[in-house]
Amino acid sequence: MRIREYLIAGSLLFTGCQVRDSRTIAVIPETAGTRLWESVHVGTELAGHQEGFEIYWNAPTREDDIEGQIALVDRAIQNRVGGIVLAPDHALALLAVVHEAESDHIPVVVIHSPLAIPVGPNLAYVVNDDEAMGQLAADRMGKVLHGKGTVAMIGIDPSANGVLLRSQAFEKALRSQFPGIVVVERKSGSSNPAGSERAAAEALEDHPELDGIVSFSVIASEGSWAAINALKKNGKVRLVGCDQEIDLMAGIRHGDIDSILVENTFEMGRLAVKWISDQKIGIAKPEYLRLLPILVTKENIDDPSIQRILSNNWRVSP
């Protein structure tokens, strides 16, 4: 069964009258069909198989479809699922439905990026260490530029807690460790690669001698790479990006992209389902886990440990 067919079939499960489905865990990422989220799918399917849970997987078709994601969480609550694994599209908009699930005693694990709600008996976090990601990006850029030059920051998004932490940690680490590298441009985030491409192109055109770009999301990385290609800056401007996608991995292999800092979303999904399973039998404690990101370069992209994180093979053998 293809992923698209799986999503359609899954949507039929969540229609009709209210039911109690305590052996189903609803996994609701920001969107579907990307390496970042399909590796969550792999991790949750594996853990669900091991722990005896069915995984219901569904997501908005766009990362900016906040209402769509809220509706999916609402539907999961109405169907009294056994638990919810959620990668929130927005730092504030999902607060109400997460509170509702908590009050209905449905365990929720927030992954990827945190919300402003403390952990509790029905709420845990397994998130990316975004401060570490920003620090690692600064370390990589400092090394590839040999401690001097100019860089632009693309994809700064105040509405996304994780992205904001990345950008702040990057600047702080750069100032401390590589004072010879100057940030000459800071561009906000966009909900599509075209907007990020325009932002990166403006930075490249305004600063013809720019040495590097740091992009803080998949969309910002794709847009920055497109701008570098369009302006024929390949090999002249070093791109260090954040978050995995299949085309970005191809860019690393081709040498157009220096490196991508990836989230261990496979482990996020696996640990989230395990926590829900433990919570069901009364052994889970309130938990806040931060998983370290991993730097992927041309030299290590084929390592088995890296490929496991990047895998989108979500099928689980019986």
PyMOL commands that set and color helices and strands:
alter all, ss='L'
color gray80, all
select helices_A, chain A and resi 3-13+35-51+66-78+95-103+130-144+161-177+193-206+218-230+246-254+265-280+304-310
alter helices_A, ss='H'
color red, helices_A
select strands_A, chain A and resi 21-28+54-57+81-86+108-112+123-128+149-156+181-188+212-215+238-242+259-262+288-291+294-297
alter strands_A, ss='S'
color yellow, strands_A
deselect
rebuild
show_as cartoon
